[in-house]
Amino acid sequence: MRFGYTTMGPHHDVHAAGGCRFNGLITQMARVSLPIDESQYQRFCRLLPPLVNLELLALKGHLLVEAELQYFLEAVSRHPNSLEDARLSFIQKVHLVQALGGWPRSDSLGTFIVRLNTLRNRLAHRLEPGDVAAHVDVVLQMYWQDEFRTPTSTRQRASRLRQTLALVIARLHGYSEGWAATLQVLSR
C-alpha cells in the first residue's frame, strides 16, 4: 500500500497520476513511493483523524513527527536506551537526525519540521497565539514551496496540513527504515 494514496483520498490518486497531486500539480513526492505497513497507517488515522481544529492538528502532528524522529534515532543507535536518558528536545532530535543521516538543512522536509516546531511552541506557550491560520500557511509553504496555494477555507487548510503531515511522517519513516537496513547490512 502507498501511504499517500490512502491518506490523500480519491482526489489525489497516486496510481493514476504517478504520484501525489496537490493543487493540481505533480509534486516532489511523485518520484517517491513509500511503502508502509497497514498498522502504521491505522495508527496515523487513529491518532490524527480528519480535524478542522488547526491548533489540535498542529499539536498532534508535531507529536507524531517527534515519534518518527525518535524512531530514526533509535534505529541508528547502538544503545537506544541511552537516548531516553539524554532527554533531547524536539529541535535537538531534528539536528541529530540531520547530522547522522546527512539530511540537508535546507531541504523542504527539514524546513517544514523546524517551522512546525515554531508553530507548536507558539501554541503551547502563548495564551493568544495570533492568527493560527496564517502560521499554518507558513508551515505548509515550507514544504510545498512554489506549489503552495493559500487555502480558501479552514477545512481546506486543515485537510492540507493533515495530508502534508502524512507525507512528512511517511518520508521520515522510510528514511528510518532505509538507514536501519543499511546499517544492518554494513554490520554483517
Backbone as JSON Lines, residues from 0, in Angstrom:
{"i":0,"aa":"M","n":[0.85,-1.17,0.0],"ca":[0.0,0.0,0.0],"c":[0.89,1.23,0.0]}
{"i":1,"aa":"R","n":[0.44,2.25,-0.66],"ca":[1.16,3.51,-0.63],"c":[0.47,4.41,0.37]}
{"i":2,"aa":"F","n":[1.23,4.93,1.3],"ca":[0.67,5.76,2.36],"c":[-0.06,6.96,1.79]}
{"i":3,"aa":"G","n":[0.53,7.62,0.83],"ca":[-0.07,8.82,0.26],"c":[-1.42,8.58,-0.36]}
{"i":4,"aa":"Y","n":[-1.61,7.48,-1.07],"ca":[-2.87,7.23,-1.74],"c":[-4.0,7.1,-0.75]}
{"i":5,"aa":"T","n":[-3.81,6.27,0.26],"ca":[-4.87,6.02,1.21],"c":[-5.16,7.25,2.04]}
{"i":6,"aa":"T","n":[-4.14,8.0,2.38],"ca":[-4.32,9.18,3.2],"c":[-4.92,10.32,2.4]}
{"i":7,"aa":"M","n":[-4.48,10.45,1.16],"ca":[-4.91,11.58,0.36],"c":[-6.36,11.46,-0.09]}
{"i":8,"aa":"G","n":[-6.84,10.26,-0.32],"ca":[-8.22,10.08,-0.73],"c":[-8.37,10.13,-2.24]}
{"i":9,"aa":"P","n":[-9.6,10.09,-2.71],"ca":[-9.86,9.94,-4.14],"c":[-9.43,11.13,-4.99]}
{"i":10,"aa":"H","n":[-9.29,12.3,-4.43],"ca":[-8.89,13.47,-5.21],"c":[-7.41,13.5,-5.52]}
{"i":11,"aa":"H","n":[-6.68,12.63,-4.89],"ca":[-5.23,12.61,-5.06],"c":[-4.8,11.18,-5.39]}
{"i":12,"aa":"D","n":[-5.2,10.67,-6.52],"ca":[-4.96,9.29,-6.89],"c":[-3.5,9.08,-7.3]}
{"i":13,"aa":"V","n":[-2.76,8.42,-6.46],"ca":[-1.34,8.19,-6.71],"c":[-1.16,7.28,-7.91]}
{"i":14,"aa":"H","n":[-1.97,6.24,-8.01],"ca":[-1.79,5.28,-9.07],"c":[-2.07,5.89,-10.44]}
{"i":15,"aa":"A","n":[-3.12,6.68,-10.57],"ca":[-3.48,7.27,-11.86],"c":[-2.52,8.39,-12.25]}
{"i":16,"aa":"A","n":[-2.08,9.16,-11.28],"ca":[-1.25,10.32,-11.58],"c":[0.24,10.01,-11.56]}
{"i":17,"aa":"G","n":[0.61,8.86,-11.05],"ca":[2.03,8.53,-10.95],"c":[2.66,9.16,-9.73]}
{"i":18,"aa":"G","n":[1.9,9.78,-8.88],"ca":[2.41,10.41,-7.67],"c":[1.3,11.18,-6.99]}
{"i":19,"aa":"C","n":[1.61,11.79,-5.87],"ca":[0.61,12.57,-5.16],"c":[0.36,13.87,-5.9]}
{"i":20,"aa":"R","n":[-0.88,14.31,-5.92],"ca":[-1.22,15.57,-6.55],"c":[-1.59,16.56,-5.46]}
{"i":21,"aa":"F","n":[-1.18,17.79,-5.62],"ca":[-1.5,18.83,-4.66],"c":[-1.79,20.08,-5.47]}
{"i":22,"aa":"N","n":[-2.99,20.61,-5.33],"ca":[-3.4,21.8,-6.09],"c":[-3.22,21.6,-7.6]}
{"i":23,"aa":"G","n":[-3.49,20.38,-8.06],"ca":[-3.44,20.13,-9.49],"c":[-2.05,19.99,-10.07]}
{"i":24,"aa":"L","n":[-1.02,20.04,-9.27],"ca":[0.35,19.94,-9.77],"c":[1.0,18.67,-9.24]}
{"i":25,"aa":"I","n":[1.79,18.03,-10.06],"ca":[2.54,16.87,-9.58],"c":[3.64,17.4,-8.67]}
{"i":26,"aa":"T","n":[3.71,16.84,-7.5],"ca":[4.65,17.35,-6.5],"c":[5.94,16.57,-6.5]}
{"i":27,"aa":"Q","n":[6.82,17.01,-5.64],"ca":[8.1,16.33,-5.49],"c":[7.89,14.9,-5.03]}
{"i":28,"aa":"M","n":[6.77,14.61,-4.39],"ca":[6.52,13.26,-3.91],"c":[6.16,12.3,-5.04]}
{"i":29,"aa":"A","n":[5.93,12.79,-6.24],"ca":[5.56,11.93,-7.36],"c":[6.66,10.91,-7.64]}
{"i":30,"aa":"R","n":[7.87,11.26,-7.32],"ca":[9.0,10.38,-7.61],"c":[9.27,9.4,-6.47]}
{"i":31,"aa":"V","n":[8.53,9.5,-5.39],"ca":[8.83,8.69,-4.21],"c":[7.67,7.76,-3.91]}
{"i":32,"aa":"S","n":[7.95,6.5,-3.82],"ca":[6.95,5.51,-3.41],"c":[7.36,5.02,-2.03]}
{"i":33,"aa":"L","n":[6.56,5.31,-1.03],"ca":[6.92,4.95,0.33],"c":[6.0,3.84,0.83]}
{"i":34,"aa":"P","n":[6.47,2.6,0.8],"ca":[5.64,1.54,1.34],"c":[5.56,1.67,2.86]}
{"i":35,"aa":"I","n":[4.41,1.39,3.39],"ca":[4.24,1.47,4.84],"c":[3.23,0.41,5.24]}
{"i":36,"aa":"D","n":[3.46,-0.26,6.33],"ca":[2.56,-1.33,6.68],"c":[1.22,-0.78,7.18]}
{"i":37,"aa":"E","n":[0.22,-1.63,7.11],"ca":[-1.14,-1.23,7.45],"c":[-1.25,-0.73,8.88]}
{"i":38,"aa":"S","n":[-0.51,-1.34,9.81],"ca":[-0.61,-0.91,11.2],"c":[-0.12,0.53,11.37]}
{"i":39,"aa":"Q","n":[0.9,0.92,10.63],"ca":[1.41,2.29,10.7],"c":[0.35,3.27,10.18]}
{"i":40,"aa":"Y","n":[-0.29,2.89,9.07],"ca":[-1.35,3.72,8.51],"c":[-2.53,3.83,9.48]}
{"i":41,"aa":"Q","n":[-2.94,2.71,10.06],"ca":[-4.05,2.72,11.01],"c":[-3.72,3.58,12.23]}
{"i":42,"aa":"R","n":[-2.48,3.53,12.67],"ca":[-2.06,4.35,13.81],"c":[-2.2,5.83,13.47]}
{"i":43,"aa":"F","n":[-1.75,6.2,12.27],"ca":[-1.87,7.6,11.84],"c":[-3.34,8.02,11.84]}
{"i":44,"aa":"C","n":[-4.19,7.21,11.26],"ca":[-5.62,7.55,11.18],"c":[-6.25,7.65,12.56]}
{"i":45,"aa":"R","n":[-5.85,6.78,13.46],"ca":[-6.4,6.79,14.81],"c":[-5.92,8.02,15.59]}
{"i":46,"aa":"L","n":[-4.65,8.34,15.46],"ca":[-4.09,9.45,16.24],"c":[-4.31,10.82,15.61]}
{"i":47,"aa":"L","n":[-4.53,10.85,14.32],"ca":[-4.73,12.13,13.64],"c":[-5.91,12.03,12.67]}
{"i":48,"aa":"P","n":[-7.11,11.87,13.23],"ca":[-8.29,11.78,12.37],"c":[-8.53,13.12,11.67]}
{"i":49,"aa":"P","n":[-9.35,13.12,10.63],"ca":[-9.65,14.41,9.97],"c":[-10.21,15.41,11.0]}
{"i":50,"aa":"L","n":[-9.53,16.51,11.15],"ca":[-9.92,17.55,12.1],"c":[-10.0,18.89,11.39]}
{"i":51,"aa":"V","n":[-10.79,19.79,11.94],"ca":[-10.83,21.15,11.42],"c":[-10.11,22.09,12.39]}
{"i":52,"aa":"N","n":[-9.91,21.65,13.62],"ca":[-9.23,22.43,14.64],"c":[-7.74,22.47,14.32]}
{"i":53,"aa":"L","n":[-7.28,23.59,13.79],"ca":[-5.88,23.71,13.36],"c":[-4.9,23.56,14.51]}
{"i":54,"aa":"E","n":[-5.27,24.1,15.68],"ca":[-4.38,24.01,16.83],"c":[-4.14,22.56,17.23]}
{"i":55,"aa":"L","n":[-5.22,21.79,17.35],"ca":[-5.1,20.39,17.74],"c":[-4.36,19.59,16.68]}
{"i":56,"aa":"L","n":[-4.64,19.86,15.43],"ca":[-3.98,19.18,14.32],"c":[-2.47,19.43,14.34]}
{"i":57,"aa":"A","n":[-2.08,20.68,14.56],"ca":[-0.66,21.02,14.61],"c":[0.03,20.37,15.81]}
{"i":58,"aa":"L","n":[-0.63,20.39,16.96],"ca":[-0.02,19.81,18.17],"c":[0.12,18.28,18.06]}
{"i":59,"aa":"K","n":[-0.94,17.62,17.58],"ca":[-0.86,16.17,17.44],"c":[0.11,15.78,16.32]}
{"i":60,"aa":"G","n":[0.1,16.55,15.25],"ca":[1.04,16.29,14.15],"c":[2.48,16.42,14.62]}
{"i":61,"aa":"H","n":[2.74,17.42,15.43],"ca":[4.08,17.63,15.99],"c":[4.51,16.41,16.8]}
{"i":62,"aa":"L","n":[3.6,15.86,17.59],"ca":[3.92,14.67,18.39],"c":[4.23,13.47,17.5]}
{"i":63,"aa":"L","n":[3.48,13.31,16.42],"ca":[3.73,12.2,15.5],"c":[5.07,12.36,14.78]}
{"i":64,"aa":"V","n":[5.39,13.58,14.4],"ca":[6.69,13.83,13.76],"c":[7.81,13.55,14.76]}
{"i":65,"aa":"E","n":[7.63,13.98,16.0],"ca":[8.65,13.71,17.01],"c":[8.84,12.21,17.23]}
{"i":66,"aa":"A","n":[7.76,11.45,17.19],"ca":[7.86,10.0,17.35],"c":[8.69,9.4,16.2]}
{"i":67,"aa":"E","n":[8.54,9.92,15.0],"ca":[9.33,9.42,13.86],"c":[10.79,9.83,13.97]}
{"i":68,"aa":"L","n":[11.06,11.02,14.48],"ca":[12.45,11.42,14.71],"c":[13.1,10.49,15.75]}
{"i":69,"aa":"Q","n":[12.36,10.19,16.8],"ca":[12.84,9.28,17.83],"c":[13.08,7.89,17.25]}
{"i":70,"aa":"Y","n":[12.16,7.45,16.39],"ca":[12.29,6.14,15.73],"c":[13.59,6.07,14.93]}
{"i":71,"aa":"F","n":[13.9,7.15,14.2],"ca":[15.16,7.18,13.45],"c":[16.35,7.07,14.38]}
{"i":72,"aa":"L","n":[16.36,7.87,15.43],"ca":[17.5,7.88,16.35],"c":[17.69,6.51,17.0]}
{"i":73,"aa":"E","n":[16.59,5.85,17.35],"ca":[16.69,4.52,17.93],"c":[17.17,3.5,16.89]}
{"i":74,"aa":"A","n":[16.73,3.67,15.64],"ca":[17.1,2.74,14.58],"c":[18.6,2.78,14.27]}
{"i":75,"aa":"V","n":[19.22,3.95,14.41],"ca":[20.64,4.07,14.06],"c":[21.56,4.01,15.28]}
{"i":76,"aa":"S","n":[20.97,3.89,16.46],"ca":[21.76,3.89,17.68],"c":[22.16,2.48,18.1]}
{"i":77,"aa":"R","n":[23.37,2.37,18.6],"ca":[23.81,1.08,19.15],"c":[23.19,0.82,20.51]}
{"i":78,"aa":"H","n":[22.92,1.89,21.24],"ca":[22.33,1.77,22.57],"c":[21.13,2.73,22.66]}
{"i":79,"aa":"P","n":[20.0,2.33,22.09],"ca":[18.83,3.23,22.05],"c":[18.33,3.67,23.42]}
{"i":80,"aa":"N","n":[18.54,2.86,24.43],"ca":[18.07,3.24,25.77],"c":[18.79,4.48,26.29]}
{"i":81,"aa":"S","n":[19.99,4.71,25.81],"ca":[20.74,5.89,26.24],"c":[20.09,7.18,25.76]}
{"i":82,"aa":"L","n":[19.33,7.09,24.69],"ca":[18.64,8.29,24.17],"c":[17.62,8.83,25.17]}
{"i":83,"aa":"E","n":[16.97,7.93,25.87],"ca":[15.96,8.36,26.85],"c":[16.61,9.18,27.96]}
{"i":84,"aa":"D","n":[17.78,8.75,28.4],"ca":[18.5,9.47,29.45],"c":[18.97,10.85,28.99]}
{"i":85,"aa":"A","n":[19.16,11.0,27.68],"ca":[19.63,12.28,27.15],"c":[18.56,13.37,27.22]}
{"i":86,"aa":"R","n":[17.3,12.97,27.27],"ca":[16.18,13.93,27.34],"c":[16.31,15.02,26.26]}
{"i":87,"aa":"L","n":[16.43,14.58,25.03],"ca":[16.62,15.5,23.92],"c":[15.34,16.28,23.62]}
{"i":88,"aa":"S","n":[15.5,17.54,23.3],"ca":[14.36,18.34,22.89],"c":[14.02,18.0,21.44]}
{"i":89,"aa":"F","n":[12.89,18.45,20.98],"ca":[12.47,18.21,19.61],"c":[13.51,18.73,18.62]}
{"i":90,"aa":"I","n":[13.94,19.96,18.8],"ca":[14.87,20.57,17.84],"c":[16.24,19.87,17.9]}
{"i":91,"aa":"Q","n":[16.63,19.38,19.07],"ca":[17.88,18.62,19.17],"c":[17.76,17.32,18.38]}
{"i":92,"aa":"K","n":[16.6,16.69,18.44],"ca":[16.37,15.47,17.66],"c":[16.45,15.77,16.16]}
{"i":93,"aa":"V","n":[15.85,16.88,15.75],"ca":[15.9,17.27,14.34],"c":[17.35,17.41,13.88]}
{"i":94,"aa":"H","n":[18.14,18.13,14.64],"ca":[19.54,18.36,14.27],"c":[20.36,17.07,14.31]}
{"i":95,"aa":"L","n":[20.08,16.2,15.25],"ca":[20.78,14.91,15.3],"c":[20.44,14.06,14.07]}
{"i":96,"aa":"V","n":[19.17,14.02,13.71],"ca":[18.77,13.26,12.52],"c":[19.45,13.84,11.29]}
{"i":97,"aa":"Q","n":[19.5,15.16,11.19],"ca":[20.18,15.8,10.06],"c":[21.67,15.44,10.05]}
{"i":98,"aa":"A","n":[22.29,15.47,11.22],"ca":[23.73,15.19,11.3],"c":[24.05,13.72,11.02]}
{"i":99,"aa":"L","n":[23.29,12.83,11.59],"ca":[23.56,11.41,11.44],"c":[23.15,10.88,10.07]}
{"i":100,"aa":"G","n":[22.08,11.41,9.55],"ca":[21.56,10.9,8.29],"c":[22.02,11.64,7.06]}
{"i":101,"aa":"G","n":[22.71,12.75,7.25],"ca":[23.17,13.52,6.11],"c":[22.04,14.23,5.38]}
{"i":102,"aa":"W","n":[20.99,14.51,6.09],"ca":[19.81,15.16,5.52],"c":[20.05,16.66,5.5]}
{"i":103,"aa":"P","n":[19.96,17.29,4.34],"ca":[20.3,18.72,4.22],"c":[19.37,19.62,5.03]}
{"i":104,"aa":"R","n":[19.94,20.61,5.66],"ca":[19.15,21.53,6.48],"c":[18.18,22.36,5.65]}
{"i":105,"aa":"S","n":[18.51,22.59,4.4],"ca":[17.65,23.44,3.57],"c":[16.56,22.66,2.84]}
{"i":106,"aa":"D","n":[16.53,21.34,3.01],"ca":[15.52,20.5,2.39],"c":[14.12,20.91,2.88]}
{"i":107,"aa":"S","n":[13.11,20.79,2.01],"ca":[11.75,21.19,2.39],"c":[11.25,20.37,3.58]}
{"i":108,"aa":"L","n":[11.68,19.14,3.71],"ca":[11.29,18.33,4.85],"c":[11.81,18.95,6.15]}
{"i":109,"aa":"G","n":[13.09,19.31,6.15],"ca":[13.68,19.91,7.34],"c":[13.09,21.26,7.68]}
{"i":110,"aa":"T","n":[12.88,22.1,6.68],"ca":[12.32,23.43,6.96],"c":[10.88,23.32,7.44]}
{"i":111,"aa":"F","n":[10.13,22.35,6.9],"ca":[8.75,22.12,7.37],"c":[8.77,21.74,8.85]}
{"i":112,"aa":"I","n":[9.64,20.78,9.2],"ca":[9.68,20.29,10.58],"c":[10.09,21.39,11.55]}
{"i":113,"aa":"V","n":[11.08,22.17,11.19],"ca":[11.51,23.27,12.06],"c":[10.39,24.29,12.22]}
{"i":114,"aa":"R","n":[9.71,24.62,11.14],"ca":[8.61,25.6,11.2],"c":[7.42,25.03,11.97]}
{"i":115,"aa":"L","n":[7.17,23.73,11.84],"ca":[6.1,23.08,12.62],"c":[6.43,23.2,14.11]}
{"i":116,"aa":"N","n":[7.69,23.05,14.47],"ca":[8.1,23.2,15.86],"c":[7.87,24.63,16.35]}
{"i":117,"aa":"T","n":[8.15,25.6,15.5],"ca":[7.9,27.0,15.86],"c":[6.41,27.23,16.12]}
{"i":118,"aa":"L","n":[5.57,26.66,15.25],"ca":[4.12,26.78,15.45],"c":[3.7,26.09,16.74]}
{"i":119,"aa":"R","n":[4.22,24.91,16.98],"ca":[3.89,24.19,18.22],"c":[4.27,25.01,19.44]}
{"i":120,"aa":"N","n":[5.45,25.61,19.44],"ca":[5.87,26.43,20.57],"c":[4.98,27.64,20.76]}
{"i":121,"aa":"R","n":[4.56,28.24,19.67],"ca":[3.65,29.38,19.73],"c":[2.33,28.96,20.38]}
{"i":122,"aa":"L","n":[1.81,27.81,19.97],"ca":[0.53,27.33,20.51],"c":[0.66,26.92,21.97]}
{"i":123,"aa":"A","n":[1.79,26.32,22.33],"ca":[1.97,25.81,23.69],"c":[2.33,26.88,24.7]}
{"i":124,"aa":"H","n":[2.94,27.98,24.25],"ca":[3.47,28.96,25.21],"c":[2.82,30.33,25.15]}
{"i":125,"aa":"R","n":[1.83,30.5,24.3],"ca":[1.14,31.78,24.23],"c":[-0.35,31.56,24.43]}
{"i":126,"aa":"L","n":[-0.91,32.29,25.34],"ca":[-2.34,32.19,25.6],"c":[-3.13,32.59,24.35]}
{"i":127,"aa":"E","n":[-2.66,33.61,23.66],"ca":[-3.27,34.06,22.41],"c":[-2.2,33.99,21.32]}
{"i":128,"aa":"P","n":[-2.17,32.89,20.57],"ca":[-1.09,32.67,19.61],"c":[-1.18,33.49,18.32]}
{"i":129,"aa":"G","n":[-2.2,34.3,18.18],"ca":[-2.33,35.11,16.96],"c":[-3.09,34.36,15.89]}
{"i":130,"aa":"D","n":[-2.89,34.76,14.66],"ca":[-3.59,34.18,13.52],"c":[-3.0,32.81,13.2]}
{"i":131,"aa":"V","n":[-3.6,31.77,13.77],"ca":[-3.09,30.41,13.6],"c":[-3.14,30.0,12.13]}
{"i":132,"aa":"A","n":[-4.19,30.39,11.43],"ca":[-4.31,30.03,10.01],"c":[-3.12,30.56,9.21]}
{"i":133,"aa":"A","n":[-2.72,31.78,9.47],"ca":[-1.57,32.36,8.76],"c":[-0.29,31.6,9.1]}
{"i":134,"aa":"H","n":[-0.14,31.19,10.35],"ca":[1.04,30.43,10.76],"c":[1.04,29.04,10.12]}
{"i":135,"aa":"V","n":[-0.12,28.42,10.02],"ca":[-0.22,27.12,9.35],"c":[0.16,27.27,7.88]}
{"i":136,"aa":"D","n":[-0.28,28.36,7.26],"ca":[0.08,28.6,5.85],"c":[1.59,28.69,5.68]}
{"i":137,"aa":"V","n":[2.27,29.34,6.61],"ca":[3.73,29.45,6.54],"c":[4.36,28.05,6.65]}
{"i":138,"aa":"V","n":[3.83,27.23,7.56],"ca":[4.35,25.86,7.72],"c":[4.15,25.08,6.42]}
{"i":139,"aa":"L","n":[2.97,25.16,5.85],"ca":[2.68,24.45,4.6],"c":[3.58,24.94,3.46]}
{"i":140,"aa":"Q","n":[3.8,26.24,3.43],"ca":[4.63,26.81,2.38],"c":[6.08,26.31,2.47]}
{"i":141,"aa":"M","n":[6.54,26.01,3.67],"ca":[7.89,25.48,3.83],"c":[8.04,24.14,3.12]}
{"i":142,"aa":"Y","n":[6.98,23.34,3.14],"ca":[7.05,22.03,2.49],"c":[6.78,22.12,0.99]}
{"i":143,"aa":"W","n":[5.72,22.81,0.63],"ca":[5.29,22.82,-0.77],"c":[5.97,23.89,-1.61]}
{"i":144,"aa":"Q","n":[6.6,24.84,-0.99],"ca":[7.37,25.9,-1.65],"c":[6.59,26.52,-2.82]}
{"i":145,"aa":"D","n":[7.08,26.42,-4.04],"ca":[6.45,27.09,-5.18],"c":[5.07,26.53,-5.53]}
{"i":146,"aa":"E","n":[4.78,25.32,-5.09],"ca":[3.49,24.71,-5.39],"c":[2.41,25.13,-4.39]}
{"i":147,"aa":"F","n":[2.78,25.82,-3.34],"ca":[1.82,26.21,-2.32],"c":[0.81,27.21,-2.87]}
{"i":148,"aa":"R","n":[-0.44,26.96,-2.57],"ca":[-1.53,27.9,-2.85],"c":[-2.29,28.11,-1.55]}
{"i":149,"aa":"T","n":[-2.59,29.33,-1.21],"ca":[-3.28,29.63,0.03],"c":[-4.65,28.96,0.04]}
{"i":150,"aa":"P","n":[-4.93,28.16,1.07],"ca":[-6.24,27.51,1.17],"c":[-7.35,28.56,1.29]}
{"i":151,"aa":"T","n":[-8.52,28.2,0.8],"ca":[-9.64,29.15,0.78],"c":[-10.57,29.02,1.98]}
{"i":152,"aa":"S","n":[-10.37,27.97,2.8],"ca":[-11.22,27.79,3.98],"c":[-10.42,27.08,5.07]}
{"i":153,"aa":"T","n":[-10.95,27.13,6.27],"ca":[-10.31,26.44,7.39],"c":[-10.31,24.94,7.15]}
{"i":154,"aa":"R","n":[-11.4,24.41,6.61],"ca":[-11.49,22.98,6.33],"c":[-10.42,22.55,5.32]}
{"i":155,"aa":"Q","n":[-10.25,23.35,4.28],"ca":[-9.24,23.04,3.27],"c":[-7.83,23.15,3.87]}
{"i":156,"aa":"R","n":[-7.6,24.15,4.68],"ca":[-6.3,24.34,5.33],"c":[-5.99,23.14,6.24]}
{"i":157,"aa":"A","n":[-6.97,22.72,7.03],"ca":[-6.79,21.58,7.93],"c":[-6.51,20.31,7.14]}
{"i":158,"aa":"S","n":[-7.22,20.12,6.06],"ca":[-7.03,18.94,5.21],"c":[-5.62,18.94,4.61]}
{"i":159,"aa":"R","n":[-5.17,20.07,4.14],"ca":[-3.83,20.16,3.55],"c":[-2.75,19.95,4.61]}
{"i":160,"aa":"L","n":[-2.97,20.46,5.81],"ca":[-1.99,20.24,6.88],"c":[-1.93,18.75,7.22]}
{"i":161,"aa":"R","n":[-3.06,18.11,7.33],"ca":[-3.1,16.67,7.64],"c":[-2.42,15.87,6.53]}
{"i":162,"aa":"Q","n":[-2.7,16.19,5.28],"ca":[-2.08,15.5,4.15],"c":[-0.56,15.69,4.16]}
{"i":163,"aa":"T","n":[-0.14,16.89,4.43],"ca":[1.3,17.17,4.46],"c":[1.96,16.43,5.62]}
{"i":164,"aa":"L","n":[1.31,16.41,6.77],"ca":[1.84,15.65,7.89],"c":[1.95,14.17,7.54]}
{"i":165,"aa":"A","n":[0.98,13.64,6.83],"ca":[1.03,12.24,6.41],"c":[2.25,11.99,5.53]}
{"i":166,"aa":"L","n":[2.51,12.89,4.59],"ca":[3.68,12.74,3.71],"c":[4.98,12.85,4.49]}
{"i":167,"aa":"V","n":[5.05,13.81,5.38],"ca":[6.27,14.02,6.18],"c":[6.54,12.81,7.06]}
{"i":168,"aa":"I","n":[5.51,12.31,7.71],"ca":[5.67,11.15,8.59],"c":[6.09,9.93,7.77]}
{"i":169,"aa":"A","n":[5.48,9.74,6.61],"ca":[5.85,8.61,5.75],"c":[7.29,8.74,5.27]}
{"i":170,"aa":"R","n":[7.69,9.95,4.9],"ca":[9.08,10.16,4.46],"c":[10.06,9.87,5.59]}
{"i":171,"aa":"L","n":[9.76,10.36,6.78],"ca":[10.64,10.11,7.92],"c":[10.71,8.62,8.23]}
{"i":172,"aa":"H","n":[9.58,7.95,8.17],"ca":[9.55,6.52,8.47],"c":[10.38,5.75,7.43]}
{"i":173,"aa":"G","n":[10.22,6.11,6.17],"ca":[11.0,5.48,5.12],"c":[12.49,5.75,5.27]}
{"i":174,"aa":"Y","n":[12.81,6.95,5.67],"ca":[14.19,7.35,5.92],"c":[14.79,6.48,7.02]}
{"i":175,"aa":"S","n":[14.03,6.31,8.1],"ca":[14.48,5.49,9.23],"c":[14.66,4.04,8.81]}
{"i":176,"aa":"E","n":[13.7,3.5,8.08],"ca":[13.78,2.11,7.64],"c":[14.98,1.91,6.72]}
{"i":177,"aa":"G","n":[15.2,2.86,5.83],"ca":[16.34,2.77,4.91],"c":[17.67,2.77,5.64]}
{"i":178,"aa":"W","n":[17.81,3.67,6.61],"ca":[19.06,3.72,7.38],"c":[19.24,2.47,8.22]}
{"i":179,"aa":"A","n":[18.17,1.99,8.83],"ca":[18.27,0.78,9.66],"c":[18.7,-0.41,8.81]}
{"i":180,"aa":"A","n":[18.13,-0.54,7.61],"ca":[18.5,-1.64,6.72],"c":[19.96,-1.52,6.27]}
{"i":181,"aa":"T","n":[20.37,-0.3,5.95],"ca":[21.76,-0.07,5.52],"c":[22.73,-0.43,6.64]}
{"i":182,"aa":"L","n":[22.44,0.01,7.84],"ca":[23.33,-0.3,8.97],"c":[23.36,-1.79,9.26]}
{"i":183,"aa":"Q","n":[22.26,-2.46,9.09],"ca":[22.22,-3.9,9.3],"c":[23.11,-4.63,8.3]}
{"i":184,"aa":"V","n":[23.06,-4.2,7.04],"ca":[23.9,-4.8,6.02],"c":[25.37,-4.52,6.29]}
{"i":185,"aa":"L","n":[25.68,-3.29,6.69],"ca":[27.06,-2.93,6.96],"c":[27.65,-3.64,8.17]}
{"i":186,"aa":"S","n":[26.8,-4.03,9.1],"ca":[27.29,-4.67,10.33],"c":[27.56,-6.17,10.14]}
{"i":187,"aa":"R","n":[27.22,-6.69,8.98],"ca":[27.45,-8.14,8.73],"c":[28.88,-8.43,8.48]}
